[in-house]
Amino acid sequence: MTATKETVGRRRAATRPPRRFVLWREVLTAYAAPALMAGTAGILTGQPDLAVAAVTSIAGTSAVVALLIGAWLHRGGRPRRWTVAVPRIVLTAVLLVAAVGAAGLLGWFSAQWLPSHTAIPGAAWLDRLRIDLPVSAALATTIVSLRWRSTATATHQP
């Protein structure tokens, strides 16, 4: 009997230990991926403000959100029971709404409140934060929660 690629792949996956969730790798990836992509787009399209935002507000927000969400989910290696019991899409959606809401409020606060109540002058980069922060938070939350969930369900069956 000949083994197909699919059955060989299943056997190999069954003998491999489950993937581990490593927070520092997730944070590093959350910073590097948007910094490279948005930075490259900024350079290729001749938008220096996008290239600067890529390594500051865009990648920085992604890394911070990945750190916060990943640390909360990982919680010392023991997941909360409900985080592995609910469907993956529900967990991701709940975290997504919370992270995007918080990032949107922070972006609004930075763009509106700071220039009118502090010595920080209004600038175009402050207006970018209204978009950069929620979008970066959405991407980082989705990726980290899905990656964490795939490792958590492999090691902690509900």
Order of alpha helices (4+ residues) and beta strands (2+ residues): alpha-alpha-alpha-alpha-alpha-alpha-alpha-alpha
